[in-house]
């Protein structure tokens, strides 16, 4: 599944073929899609963001069904990010990178319904790593790429910080668990808007980094073809 500026596509890595699933009406041309992930309901969840420097809260979180139907789920977001689900599929995590919060929702696997929103972390300082992409481990804890702090954070479901690990990346953007046993932590990062000094201190920035994880990851969900 690919999210482009305003489109959601199927992508076949073997052939490079893409097929349009849905176009999402976002409003002004300075709004684009950002972080996306398949949920345990078999739908593709993807958020949007304001590309302008002030990042106004005009983004949203969308649910895209296998039929290409689009449903708005959350509004008033500046930079939608950090989608992840607990191993049993009953908790969804979602973050706003610019507003620096992480939310937890109750999740209905059958319908894709979300309820009982709880802000488990708020006002995360730059040095502590504002939340970018996220993933859950097999124990149900939430891992967050701390884009502003050159680190990754592991929180429990109530937002308590369990672990903070410095990484050799100036601005880590997303993470996921891979490997045959889901014991490999893979990290991406961005070079955009990073100073030359920071990039020289973190020469792996902009590459894909993999390392052994201290805990197994939760399996990724698959897009439904029903």
Secondary structure in CASP SS format (residue, H / E / C, confidence):
PFRMAT SS
TARGET T0000
AUTHOR 0000-0000-0000
METHOD secondary structure of the structure
MODEL  1
X C 1.00
X E 1.00
X E 1.00
X C 1.00
X C 1.00
X C 1.00
X E 1.00
X E 1.00
X E 1.00
X E 1.00
X E 1.00
X E 1.00
X C 1.00
X C 1.00
X C 1.00
X C 1.00
X E 1.00
X E 1.00
X E 1.00
X E 1.00
X E 1.00
X E 1.00
X E 1.00
X C 1.00
X C 1.00
X C 1.00
X C 1.00
X C 1.00
X C 1.00
X C 1.00
X E 1.00
X E 1.00
X E 1.00
X E 1.00
X E 1.00
X E 1.00
X E 1.00
X E 1.00
X C 1.00
X C 1.00
X C 1.00
X C 1.00
X C 1.00
X E 1.00
X E 1.00
X E 1.00
X E 1.00
X E 1.00
X E 1.00
X E 1.00
X C 1.00
X C 1.00
X C 1.00
X C 1.00
X C 1.00
X C 1.00
X C 1.00
X C 1.00
X E 1.00
X E 1.00
X E 1.00
X E 1.00
X E 1.00
X E 1.00
X C 1.00
X C 1.00
X C 1.00
X C 1.00
X C 1.00
X E 1.00
X E 1.00
X E 1.00
X E 1.00
X E 1.00
X E 1.00
X E 1.00
X E 1.00
X C 1.00
X E 1.00
X E 1.00
X E 1.00
X E 1.00
X E 1.00
X E 1.00
X E 1.00
X C 1.00
X C 1.00
X C 1.00
X C 1.00
X C 1.00
X E 1.00
X E 1.00
X E 1.00
X E 1.00
X E 1.00
X E 1.00
X C 1.00
X C 1.00
X C 1.00
X C 1.00
X E 1.00
X E 1.00
X E 1.00
X E 1.00
X E 1.00
X E 1.00
X E 1.00
X C 1.00
X C 1.00
X C 1.00
X C 1.00
X C 1.00
X C 1.00
X E 1.00
X E 1.00
X E 1.00
X E 1.00
X E 1.00
X E 1.00
X E 1.00
X E 1.00
X C 1.00
X C 1.00
X C 1.00
X C 1.00
X H 1.00
X H 1.00
X H 1.00
X C 1.00
X C 1.00
X E 1.00
X E 1.00
X E 1.00
X E 1.00
X E 1.00
X E 1.00
X E 1.00
X C 1.00
X C 1.00
X C 1.00
X C 1.00
X E 1.00
X E 1.00
X E 1.00
X E 1.00
X E 1.00
X C 1.00
X C 1.00
X C 1.00
X C 1.00
X E 1.00
X E 1.00
X E 1.00
X E 1.00
X E 1.00
X C 1.00
X C 1.00
X C 1.00
X C 1.00
X C 1.00
X E 1.00
X E 1.00
X E 1.00
X E 1.00
X E 1.00
X E 1.00
X C 1.00
X C 1.00
X C 1.00
X C 1.00
X C 1.00
X E 1.00
X E 1.00
X E 1.00
X E 1.00
X E 1.00
X E 1.00
X E 1.00
X C 1.00
X C 1.00
X C 1.00
X C 1.00
X C 1.00
X E 1.00
X E 1.00
X E 1.00
X E 1.00
X E 1.00
X E 1.00
X C 1.00
X C 1.00
X C 1.00
X C 1.00
X C 1.00
X C 1.00
X H 1.00
X H 1.00
X H 1.00
X H 1.00
X H 1.00
X H 1.00
X C 1.00
X C 1.00
X C 1.00
X C 1.00
X C 1.00
X C 1.00
X C 1.00
X E 1.00
X E 1.00
X E 1.00
X E 1.00
X C 1.00
X C 1.00
X C 1.00
X C 1.00
X E 1.00
X C 1.00
X C 1.00
X C 1.00
X C 1.00
X C 1.00
X C 1.00
X C 1.00
X C 1.00
X C 1.00
END
